């Protein structure tokens, strides 16, 4: 199978940006030590939402879906989202009221100029 991109949209209330960025950095540090990790990119919106929150997009690319599943493993099947190493995965490691909307994607089309 092709590489898998895990793409999370993260909505962060005003004043919690530093916390969200630190948590993301901790997770990328952990993920980068796992077999099959390819890369990660972190984006912050240029504009705030009407309520003052700001959106981030975090992408983590895995060599395959099997590599992703190995890191996430039992996180799919328990309420807390903890994997076999006790890490909260699938966006569940962020404190409320930060909202994470996780998803897994494969590339359908890519254009370079």
ChimeraX attribute file (.defattr): number of C-alpha atoms within 10 A of each C-alpha:
attribute: neighborCount
match mode: 1-to-1
recipient: residues
	/A:1	8
	/A:2	10
	/A:3	19
	/A:4	22
	/A:5	23
	/A:6	19
	/A:7	19
	/A:8	20
	/A:9	18
	/A:10	21
	/A:11	20
	/A:12	25
	/A:13	19
	/A:14	13
	/A:15	11
	/A:16	15
	/A:17	18
	/A:18	11
	/A:19	14
	/A:20	20
	/A:21	15
	/A:22	11
	/A:23	15
	/A:24	17
	/A:25	13
	/A:26	12
	/A:27	16
	/A:28	20
	/A:29	12
	/A:30	13
	/A:31	19
	/A:32	16
	/A:33	9
	/A:34	15
	/A:35	13
	/A:36	19
	/A:37	21
	/A:38	16
	/A:39	14
	/A:40	17
	/A:41	11
	/A:42	15
	/A:43	12
	/A:44	15
	/A:45	10
	/A:46	8
	/A:47	10
	/A:48	14
	/A:49	13
	/A:50	7
	/A:51	8
	/A:52	11
	/A:53	16
	/A:54	20
	/A:55	20
	/A:56	18
	/A:57	17
	/A:58	19
	/A:59	20
	/A:60	20
	/A:61	21
	/A:62	25
	/A:63	17
	/A:64	17
	/A:65	19
	/A:66	15
	/A:67	17
	/A:68	23
	/A:69	14
	/A:70	14
	/A:71	21
	/A:72	20
	/A:73	17
	/A:74	16
	/A:75	21
	/A:76	14
	/A:77	11
	/A:78	9
	/A:79	8
	/A:80	15
	/A:81	20
	/A:82	20
	/A:83	20
	/A:84	13
	/A:85	11
	/A:86	11
	/A:87	17
	/A:88	17
	/A:89	20
	/A:90	21
	/A:91	19
	/A:92	19
	/A:93	18
	/A:94	18
	/A:95	13
	/A:96	10
	/A:97	10
	/A:98	19
	/A:99	17
	/A:100	22
	/A:101	13
	/A:102	17
	/A:103	13
	/A:104	15
	/A:105	12
	/A:106	14
	/A:107	9
	/A:108	5
	/A:109	5
	/A:110	5
	/A:111	4
	/A:112	3
	/A:113	2
